[in-house]
């Protein structure tokens, strides 16, 4: 099982962690939400829990809890700029459908 990130995502996260002044990495998880069932959650991690899975890409740690890993296995986290917009993009091979607004997905 693995979760990876592109160099662009790692660069953006590293800048954010440096600006914050602390942190082990970023947590990627899922929660029940929206019309399709699941939504991605990103948050800074100051302390890694013993049950967490830690993946490292381009020198940045991605921390995933065991319950979320089932839905996130094989996911690549990217950071993209499209016109005036920028943000994280989740390339998740497990997704079978998304809601029309892009807020949530199902497996």
C-alpha positions in Angstrom: 0.0 0.0 0.0 1.3 3.4 -0.9 0.4 7.1 -1.2 2.7 9.4 -3.2 3.0 13.0 -4.2 4.4 14.9 -7.1 7.3 17.3 -6.8 5.0 20.2 -7.1 2.8 19.0 -4.2 5.9 18.4 -2.1 7.3 21.8 -2.8 4.0 23.5 -1.8 3.7 21.5 1.4 7.3 22.1 2.3 6.8 25.9 1.9 3.7 25.7 4.1 5.5 23.7 6.8 8.4 26.1 6.7 6.1 29.1 7.0 4.3 27.4 9.9 7.6 26.8 11.7 6.8 23.2 12.8 5.3 20.0 11.7 6.1 16.4 10.7 4.3 16.5 7.4 0.7 16.5 6.1 -2.1 14.1 6.9 -4.3 12.8 4.1 -7.5 11.3 5.1 -11.2 10.8 4.2 -14.4 11.7 6.0 -18.0 11.0 5.3 -19.4 14.0 3.4 -21.2 15.4 0.4 -23.6 13.7 -1.9 -21.3 10.9 -3.1 -20.2 9.8 0.4 -16.5 10.6 1.0 -14.4 13.8 0.9 -10.6 14.3 1.2 -9.1 15.9 4.3 -5.7 17.5 4.5 -4.2 18.8 7.7 -0.8 19.5 9.2 0.7 16.8 11.5 2.8 17.8 14.5 3.0 14.3 16.0 2.7 10.9 14.2 0.4 8.4 16.0 1.7 4.8 16.4 -1.0 3.4 14.1 -0.4 5.9 11.3 1.3 4.9 8.0 4.0 7.3 6.9 5.0 7.6 3.2 7.7 10.0 2.1 7.9 11.6 -1.4 10.5 14.2 -2.4 11.5 14.7 1.2 8.0 15.4 2.6 6.0 13.0 4.8 2.4 12.0 4.0 0.7 10.5 7.0 -2.4 8.3 6.6 -4.5 6.7 9.3 -5.3 3.0 8.8 -9.1 3.5 8.1 -8.4 6.1 5.4 -5.6 4.0 3.7 -8.2 1.5 2.4 -9.7 4.3 0.3 -6.4 6.1 -0.5 -4.1 3.2 -1.5 -2.4 4.1 -4.8 -3.3 7.8 -4.6 -1.0 10.5 -5.9 -1.3 13.9 -4.4 -0.6 16.7 -6.9 -0.6 20.5 -6.7 -1.8 22.2 -9.9 -2.4 25.7 -11.3 -5.2 26.1 -13.8 -5.6 29.7 -14.9 -6.1 31.8 -11.8 -6.9 28.8 -9.6 -4.5 26.5 -7.8 -4.9 23.7 -5.4 -4.4 20.0 -4.6 -5.5 17.4 -7.0 -6.1 13.8 -5.9 -5.3 11.1 -8.5 -7.0 8.2 -6.8 -7.3 5.0 -8.8 -10.0 3.7 -6.4 -12.6 6.4 -7.2 -15.6 5.1 -9.1 -17.7 8.2 -9.2 -17.8 11.9 -8.1 -20.6 14.3 -7.4 -21.2 17.1 -9.9 -19.7 19.8 -7.8 -16.5 17.8 -7.2 -16.8 18.0 -3.4 -17.1 14.3 -2.8 -16.5 10.9 -4.3 -17.3 7.2 -3.9 -15.3 4.0 -4.1 
